[in-house]
Amino acid sequence: MTSAVTHALDGPRARWTAAGLWMVLLWWLSSRPVLPGPDLPFLDKAEHGAAYAVLAMLLARALLPVRALASRPIAERWSLIILACTLYGVFDELHQAFVPGRFPDAWDVAADAGGALAAALVLGAARRPRV
């Protein structure tokens, strides 16, 4: 029974669901004309970076175990994850062009890519064997 529950909570479907739900949350937040919270310089970029670092981690949990990618070098797999996060950030910023009170910002995309890259570097370093 325990292995069935573990598989249901940590299996491929659960991993993809978690990444998909996070993407839906990001899309929903960018659909809001105004987001709550203080309007401090650079806080917006830090929030973008953190949100897309989480997305990169969730996509890594979903993608890294995929057999079709398992033979590829880890740097190539992480590059794919960073590219996916960056493209999602681009589409999200374009989407904001149609939200009253919001506008697309290339610096937000840069923060998204930076957050995904930071997650890749941190998780990549954590997975390396210690010498």
ROSE-4610 file (N, C-alpha, C; in Angstrom, 1 decimal, always signed):
// ROSE-4610
residu = [M/M/M/T/T/T/S/S/S/A/A/A/V/V/V/T/T/T/H/H/H/A/A/A/L/L/L/D/D/D/G/G/G/P/P/P/R/R/R/A/A/A/R/R/R/W/W/W/T/T/T/A/A/A/A/A/A/G/G/G/L/L/L/W/W/W/M/M/M/V/V/V/L/L/L/L/L/L/W/W/W/W/W/W/L/L/L/S/S/S/S/S/S/R/R/R/P/P/P/V/V/V/L/L/L/P/P/P/G/G/G/P/P/P/D/D/D/L/L/L/P/P/P/F/F/F/L/L/L/D/D/D/K/K/K/A/A/A/E/E/E/H/H/H/G/G/G/A/A/A/A/A/A/Y/Y/Y/A/A/A/V/V/V/L/L/L/A/A/A/M/M/M/L/L/L/L/L/L/A/A/A/R/R/R/A/A/A/L/L/L/L/L/L/P/P/P/V/V/V/R/R/R/A/A/A/L/L/L/A/A/A/S/S/S/R/R/R/P/P/P/I/I/I/A/A/A/E/E/E/R/R/R/W/W/W/S/S/S/L/L/L/I/I/I/I/I/I/L/L/L/A/A/A/C/C/C/T/T/T/L/L/L/Y/Y/Y/G/G/G/V/V/V/F/F/F/D/D/D/E/E/E/L/L/L/H/H/H/Q/Q/Q/A/A/A/F/F/F/V/V/V/P/P/P/G/G/G/R/R/R/F/F/F/P/P/P/D/D/D/A/A/A/W/W/W/D/D/D/V/V/V/A/A/A/A/A/A/D/D/D/A/A/A/G/G/G/G/G/G/A/A/A/L/L/L/A/A/A/A/A/A/A/A/A/L/L/L/V/V/V/L/L/L/G/G/G/A/A/A/A/A/A/R/R/R/R/R/R/P/P/P/R/R/R/V/V/V]
num = [1/1/1/2/2/2/3/3/3/4/4/4/5/5/5/6/6/6/7/7/7/8/8/8/9/9/9/10/10/10/11/11/11/12/12/12/13/13/13/14/14/14/15/15/15/16/16/16/17/17/17/18/18/18/19/19/19/20/20/20/21/21/21/22/22/22/23/23/23/24/24/24/25/25/25/26/26/26/27/27/27/28/28/28/29/29/29/30/30/30/31/31/31/32/32/32/33/33/33/34/34/34/35/35/35/36/36/36/37/37/37/38/38/38/39/39/39/40/40/40/41/41/41/42/42/42/43/43/43/44/44/44/45/45/45/46/46/46/47/47/47/48/48/48/49/49/49/50/50/50/51/51/51/52/52/52/53/53/53/54/54/54/55/55/55/56/56/56/57/57/57/58/58/58/59/59/59/60/60/60/61/61/61/62/62/62/63/63/63/64/64/64/65/65/65/66/66/66/67/67/67/68/68/68/69/69/69/70/70/70/71/71/71/72/72/72/73/73/73/74/74/74/75/75/75/76/76/76/77/77/77/78/78/78/79/79/79/80/80/80/81/81/81/82/82/82/83/83/83/84/84/84/85/85/85/86/86/86/87/87/87/88/88/88/89/89/89/90/90/90/91/91/91/92/92/92/93/93/93/94/94/94/95/95/95/96/96/96/97/97/97/98/98/98/99/99/99/100/100/100/101/101/101/102/102/102/103/103/103/104/104/104/105/105/105/106/106/106/107/107/107/108/108/108/109/109/109/110/110/110/111/111/111/112/112/112/113/113/113/114/114/114/115/115/115/116/116/116/117/117/117/118/118/118/119/119/119/120/120/120/121/121/121/122/122/122/123/123/123/124/124/124/125/125/125/126/126/126/127/127/127/128/128/128/129/129/129/130/130/130/131/131/131]
x = [+0.8/+0.0/+0.9/+1.9/+2.8/+3.4/+3.9/+4.6/+3.6/+2.3/+1.3/+1.1/+1.0/+0.8/+2.0/+3.2/+4.4/+4.5/+4.1/+4.2/+3.1/+2.0/+0.9/+1.4/+2.1/+2.5/+3.8/+4.6/+5.9/+6.1/+5.1/+5.2/+5.3/+5.5/+5.6/+4.3/+3.2/+1.9/+1.9/+2.3/+2.3/+3.3/+4.5/+5.5/+5.1/+4.5/+4.0/+2.9/+2.0/+0.9/+1.4/+2.4/+2.9/+3.5/+4.3/+4.8/+3.7/+2.7/+1.6/+0.8/+0.5/-0.2/+0.6/+1.9/+2.7/+2.6/+2.6/+2.5/+1.2/+0.1/-1.2/-1.2/-0.6/-0.6/+0.2/+1.3/+2.0/+1.2/+0.5/-0.3/-1.5/-2.1/-3.2/-2.7/-1.5/-1.0/-0.7/-0.2/+0.1/-1.2/-2.3/-3.6/-4.2/-3.7/-4.2/-3.8/-4.6/-4.2/-3.2/-3.5/-2.6/-2.3/-1.1/-0.7/-0.5/-0.9/-0.7/+0.7/+1.1/+2.4/+3.1/+4.2/+4.9/+5.5/+5.6/+6.2/+7.6/+8.5/+9.9/+10.7/+11.8/+12.6/+13.3/+13.3/+13.9/+13.2/+12.2/+11.5/+10.8/+10.2/+9.5/+10.5/+11.7/+12.7/+13.0/+13.2/+13.5/+12.3/+11.1/+9.9/+9.9/+10.2/+10.2/+11.3/+12.5/+13.6/+13.2/+12.6/+12.2/+11.1/+10.1/+9.0/+9.5/+10.5/+11.0/+12.0/+12.7/+13.6/+12.7/+11.6/+10.7/+10.2/+9.8/+9.4/+10.5/+11.7/+12.8/+13.0/+12.8/+13.0/+11.8/+10.6/+9.5/+9.7/+10.1/+10.3/+11.5/+12.5/+13.6/+13.1/+12.2/+11.7/+10.8/+10.2/+9.4/+10.2/+11.2/+11.9/+13.2/+13.9/+15.2/+15.1/+14.0/+13.9/+13.4/+13.0/+12.4/+13.5/+13.1/+14.1/+14.7/+13.9/+14.3/+15.4/+15.4/+16.5/+17.6/+17.5/+18.4/+19.8/+19.9/+21.2/+21.9/+21.2/+21.7/+22.6/+23.6/+24.4/+23.5/+23.9/+23.0/+23.0/+24.1/+24.1/+23.0/+22.9/+21.9/+20.5/+20.3/+18.9/+18.6/+19.6/+19.3/+19.1/+19.8/+19.7/+18.2/+17.7/+16.3/+15.3/+15.6/+14.7/+14.8/+16.0/+16.2/+15.5/+15.6/+15.0/+13.5/+12.9/+11.5/+11.0/+11.7/+11.3/+11.4/+12.4/+12.5/+11.4/+11.1/+10.1/+8.7/+8.5/+7.2/+7.2/+8.3/+8.4/+8.1/+8.6/+8.3/+6.8/+6.2/+4.8/+3.9/+4.4/+3.7/+3.8/+4.9/+5.1/+4.2/+4.2/+3.3/+1.8/+1.5/+0.1/-0.2/+0.7/+0.5/+0.2/+0.5/+0.2/-1.3/-2.1/-3.5/-4.2/-3.5/-4.1/-4.1/-5.2/-5.3/-4.4/-3.6/-2.7/-1.3/-1.2/+0.1/+0.8/+2.1/+2.8/+3.9/+4.3/+5.4/+6.8/+7.7/+8.9/+10.1/+11.0/+12.1/+12.9/+13.0/+13.8/+13.1/+11.8/+11.2/+11.6/+11.7/+12.1/+13.5/+14.4/+15.7/+15.8/+14.9/+14.8/+14.3/+13.3/+12.8/+14.0/+14.7/+15.8/+16.9/+17.1/+18.1/+17.7/+16.5/+16.0/+16.1/+15.7/+15.9/+17.3/+18.2/+19.7/+20.2/+19.8/+20.2/+19.8/+18.6/+18.1/+18.9/+19.2/+20.1/+21.4/+22.0/+23.4/+23.4/+22.4/+22.3/+22.0/+21.0/+20.7/+21.8/+22.4/+23.5/+24.6/+25.0/+26.1/+25.7/+24.5/+24.1/+24.1/+24.0/+24.0/+25.4/+26.4/+27.7/+28.3/+29.1/+29.7/+30.8/+30.9/+31.9/+33.3/+34.3/+35.7/+36.5]
y = [-1.2/+0.0/+1.3/+1.3/+2.4/+2.8/+1.7/+2.0/+2.5/+2.1/+2.7/+4.1/+4.5/+5.9/+6.7/+6.2/+6.9/+7.1/+6.1/+6.2/+7.2/+7.3/+8.2/+9.6/+9.9/+11.2/+11.6/+10.6/+11.0/+10.4/+9.9/+9.3/+10.3/+9.9/+10.9/+11.8/+11.2/+12.0/+13.1/+12.8/+13.8/+14.9/+14.5/+15.4/+16.4/+15.9/+16.8/+17.6/+17.1/+17.8/+19.0/+18.8/+19.8/+21.0/+20.6/+21.6/+22.4/+21.7/+22.3/+23.2/+22.8/+23.7/+24.9/+24.8/+26.0/+26.9/+26.4/+27.2/+27.9/+27.2/+27.8/+29.0/+28.7/+29.8/+31.0/+30.8/+32.0/+32.7/+32.0/+32.6/+33.4/+32.8/+33.5/+34.7/+34.7/+35.9/+37.0/+36.6/+37.6/+38.2/+37.5/+38.0/+39.0/+39.2/+40.2/+41.6/+42.5/+43.9/+44.5/+44.1/+44.6/+43.5/+43.3/+42.3/+42.9/+42.2/+42.8/+42.8/+43.7/+43.7/+45.1/+45.3/+46.6/+46.8/+48.0/+48.3/+48.8/+47.9/+48.2/+48.0/+48.8/+48.6/+47.2/+46.5/+45.2/+44.0/+44.3/+43.2/+42.4/+43.1/+42.4/+41.4/+41.8/+40.9/+39.7/+40.0/+38.9/+37.9/+38.4/+37.5/+36.7/+37.3/+36.6/+35.5/+35.8/+34.9/+33.7/+34.0/+32.9/+32.0/+32.6/+31.9/+30.9/+31.4/+30.6/+29.6/+29.9/+28.9/+27.7/+28.0/+26.9/+26.1/+26.9/+26.2/+25.3/+25.8/+24.9/+23.7/+23.8/+22.6/+21.6/+22.1/+21.2/+20.6/+21.3/+20.8/+19.7/+20.0/+19.1/+17.7/+17.8/+16.6/+15.8/+16.5/+15.9/+15.3/+16.1/+15.8/+14.9/+15.2/+14.5/+12.9/+12.4/+10.9/+10.3/+11.2/+10.7/+9.8/+8.6/+7.7/+8.2/+8.9/+9.4/+10.4/+11.1/+12.1/+11.6/+10.4/+9.9/+9.7/+9.5/+9.3/+10.6/+11.7/+13.0/+13.5/+14.3/+14.9/+15.7/+15.8/+16.5/+18.0/+18.6/+20.0/+20.2/+19.3/+19.4/+19.3/+18.5/+18.4/+19.6/+20.2/+21.4/+22.6/+22.6/+23.6/+23.6/+22.4/+22.3/+22.9/+22.6/+23.1/+24.6/+25.2/+26.7/+27.3/+26.7/+27.2/+27.1/+26.0/+25.9/+27.0/+27.3/+28.3/+29.7/+29.9/+31.2/+31.4/+30.4/+30.6/+30.8/+30.1/+30.3/+31.7/+32.2/+33.6/+34.6/+34.3/+35.2/+35.2/+34.0/+33.9/+34.6/+34.5/+35.1/+36.6/+37.2/+38.6/+39.1/+38.3/+38.7/+38.7/+37.8/+37.7/+38.9/+39.5/+40.7/+41.9/+41.9/+43.0/+43.2/+42.1/+42.1/+42.3/+42.4/+42.6/+44.1/+44.7/+46.1/+46.4/+47.4/+47.8/+47.1/+46.1/+45.4/+45.6/+45.4/+45.5/+44.5/+44.1/+43.1/+43.8/+43.1/+43.7/+42.7/+43.1/+42.2/+41.9/+42.8/+42.5/+41.5/+41.4/+40.3/+38.9/+38.9/+37.6/+37.3/+38.3/+38.1/+37.5/+38.1/+37.6/+36.1/+35.8/+34.5/+33.5/+33.9/+33.0/+32.9/+34.0/+34.0/+33.1/+33.1/+32.2/+30.7/+30.4/+29.0/+28.6/+29.5/+29.2/+29.0/+29.8/+29.7/+28.3/+27.9/+26.6/+25.5/+25.6/+24.6/+24.5/+25.7/+25.7/+25.1/+25.5/+25.0/+23.5/+23.1/+21.6/+20.8/+21.4/+20.7/+20.5/+21.5/+21.4/+20.4/+20.4/+19.5/+18.0/+17.8/+16.4/+15.9/+16.8/+16.3/+15.5/+14.5/+13.8/+14.6/+14.5/+15.3/+14.5/+15.3/+14.8/+15.0]
z = [+0.0/+0.0/+0.0/+0.8/+0.9/-0.4/-1.2/-2.4/-3.5/-3.4/-4.3/-4.0/-2.8/-2.4/-2.8/-2.5/-2.9/-4.4/-5.2/-6.6/-7.1/-6.5/-6.9/-6.6/-5.5/-5.1/-5.8/-6.2/-6.7/-8.1/-8.7/-10.1/-11.1/-12.4/-13.5/-13.6/-13.4/-13.6/-12.5/-11.3/-10.2/-10.5/-11.0/-11.3/-12.4/-13.4/-14.5/-14.0/-13.2/-12.7/-11.8/-11.0/-10.2/-11.0/-12.1/-13.0/-13.7/-14.2/-14.9/-14.0/-12.8/-11.8/-11.5/-11.4/-11.1/-12.3/-13.5/-14.7/-14.8/-14.4/-14.4/-13.3/-12.2/-11.2/-11.7/-12.3/-12.9/-13.9/-14.8/-15.8/-15.1/-14.1/-13.4/-12.8/-12.1/-11.4/-12.5/-13.6/-14.6/-15.3/-15.1/-15.6/-14.7/-13.5/-12.5/-12.9/-13.0/-13.3/-12.3/-11.0/-9.9/-9.0/-8.6/-7.6/-6.3/-5.2/-3.9/-3.5/-2.6/-2.1/-2.3/-1.7/-1.8/-3.2/-3.6/-4.9/-4.7/-4.4/-4.2/-5.4/-5.6/-6.8/-6.7/-7.8/-8.0/-7.3/-6.4/-5.8/-6.9/-7.9/-9.0/-9.7/-9.9/-10.6/-9.7/-8.4/-7.4/-7.4/-7.5/-7.5/-8.8/-9.9/-11.1/-11.1/-10.6/-10.5/-9.6/-8.5/-7.5/-8.1/-8.8/-9.4/-10.5/-11.3/-12.4/-11.9/-10.8/-10.2/-9.8/-9.2/-8.7/-10.0/-11.0/-12.3/-12.8/-12.8/-13.3/-12.5/-11.2/-10.3/-10.6/-10.7/-11.0/-12.4/-13.4/-14.7/-14.7/-13.9/-13.7/-13.1/-12.1/-11.5/-12.5/-13.5/-14.5/-15.6/-16.1/-17.3/-17.1/-16.0/-15.9/-15.9/-15.3/-15.3/-16.7/-17.6/-18.9/-19.6/-20.0/-20.6/-21.9/-22.7/-24.0/-23.8/-22.6/-22.4/-21.6/-21.0/-20.0/-20.6/-21.9/-22.5/-22.9/-22.8/-23.1/-22.0/-22.2/-21.1/-20.2/-19.0/-18.0/-18.4/-18.9/-19.3/-20.4/-21.3/-22.4/-21.8/-20.9/-20.3/-19.5/-18.7/-18.0/-19.0/-20.1/-21.1/-21.6/-21.8/-22.3/-21.3/-20.0/-18.9/-18.9/-19.0/-18.9/-20.1/-21.3/-22.5/-22.4/-21.8/-21.6/-20.7/-19.6/-18.6/-19.3/-20.1/-20.7/-21.7/-22.5/-23.5/-22.8/-21.7/-21.0/-20.5/-20.0/-19.6/-20.7/-21.9/-23.1/-23.4/-23.4/-23.7/-22.6/-21.3/-20.2/-20.3/-20.7/-20.9/-22.1/-23.2/-24.3/-23.9/-23.1/-22.5/-21.7/-21.0/-20.2/-21.0/-22.3/-23.2/-23.3/-23.1/-23.2/-21.9/-20.8/-19.5/-19.1/-18.8/-18.5/-17.3/-17.4/-16.3/-16.3/-17.2/-17.3/-18.6/-18.7/-19.9/-20.0/-21.1/-21.2/-20.9/-20.3/-19.9/-20.2/-21.1/-21.4/-20.2/-19.2/-18.0/-17.1/-17.2/-16.5/-17.1/-18.4/-19.1/-18.7/-18.6/-18.1/-16.7/-15.8/-14.5/-14.4/-15.3/-15.4/-15.8/-16.8/-17.3/-16.2/-15.5/-14.5/-13.3/-13.0/-11.9/-12.3/-13.6/-14.1/-14.1/-14.5/-14.5/-13.1/-12.2/-10.8/-10.2/-10.5/-10.1/-10.7/-12.0/-12.6/-12.0/-11.7/-11.1/-9.7/-8.9/-7.5/-7.5/-8.3/-8.3/-9.0/-10.0/-10.7/-9.8/-9.0/-8.0/-6.9/-6.5/-5.4/-5.8/-7.1/-7.6/-7.9/-8.0/-8.3/-7.2/-7.5/-6.4/-5.7/-4.5/-3.7/-3.9/-4.0/-4.2/-2.9]
